Amino acid sequence: MKTIVETTSRQFRAHQKDFFDMADKGHDIVIKRGSKQAYVLIPVSADDLYFTPEMIARIKESQQQIKDGKGIVVGTKEELNTFFDTL
């Protein structure tokens, strides 16, 4: 079971190394900034930073679909809401 560790931005700044070490060990670190905003500290691996060959193929396929006129154009918030309602 993962441990969720909550801290304030002030505590995070004062003890960054400790929080990074905890995140490296698999703990979920939630950094609260004021009463309304929170962030999650997550380690990033090299695989997270690059597109896989499969993802590149999907992007190229999507680009071709747009060129072929198979895309959906949404110009307003109302059109977007209507589109989401059809999903």
PyMOL commands that set and color helices and strands:
alter all, ss='L'
color gray80, all
select helices_A, chain A and resi 9-14+16-24+46-49+53-67+77-86
alter helices_A, ss='H'
color red, helices_A
select strands_A, chain A and resi 4-8+28-33+37-41
alter strands_A, ss='S'
color yellow, strands_A
deselect
rebuild
show_as cartoon
